[in-house]
């Protein structure tokens, strides 16, 4: 695993691998909407388990049935492979 932030060119080349994620303020960001609060909270619980297993925790917020997740590698000062890996794993929780 690389221990440095990815360059803008590397991020631009990889962002298409993710489903609906975009770069905002040097973070990978995506919003999710669910049927209700319970479904949104359940999703957050599953993401929390992934994040803990990877020891890589998101910046996120929840308002009723909406969840916003932003990923960055704080100690590297930008987006890294860890962020792409967690984003991909989060997408797999949702499915196609």
N, C-alpha and C positions, 0 to 999 in steps of 0.2 A: 504494500500500500504506500502510495506517495505521501510524503509528509510536507507537502506544500500546496498552496492554493493553486487552482487551475487558472490559466490565462483566459482572457476574454475569448480568444480564438478557440481554445479548447472547450470552453463552455458553449459557445455558439455551435460548435461541431457536434456536441453531445445532447443539447437540449431537445432535439427532435426525437431522441430515444424515449423521452418521457411523455406521458399522456396529459397534456394541458398545463404543465408547469411552465412558469415564465421567470425571468430574472427581474427582480425588483430590489433596488437598493443593495446590490451585491448579495442577494439571497435567492435561493430557489423558492418560489412561492406558488401555492395553489389553494383555491377555495373549494370546499365540498358542501353540498346541501343534502339533507336527509329528510325523511318523512316527518320526523318529530325530534324532540330533545333526547328522548331515550335512545333512539337510533344513533344520533350524533354522539352521545356520551359513550355508547358501546363502541363506536368506531374509535373514539379517542382512547379508550381503554386498550383496544387492540394495538393501536399505534404506540401507546406507552410501553407495552410489552416488547415490541420490536425495538424501540429506541433504547430501552434498558439493556436488552440483549446485545445491542451494538455499541453500547456506552456512547450514544450520540443522540442528544436530546433536542427536539425542535422548539422553536419559538412558535407559539400558537395561541389562538383565541377561539372562544365558542360563544355564540349568541343564539339561543334557542336551537334551531335546527341547522345552523351554519357553523362550519369549522374552517378556520384559515390556518394554514401551516406555512411557516417560513423556515428554510434550512440554510445554515451557514456553519462553517467550522471556525468558531470564534478564535481559537488559539492560533489559527493560521491566517486569520484576517480575510477570509473570503470563502468561496465555494470550492469544495474539494471532492475527491472521489467518494468520500464518506456520505456527502450530501446526495450525490447521484444514487448511491446504493440504497440509502434509506428512502428516497423518493420513489424509486422503483419498487421497493418492498411495500410501501404504503399503497401504491397503485394496485399491487397484486391483492391487497385486502378488499379492494372495491370490485375487481374483476373487469372484464371488457365492457 
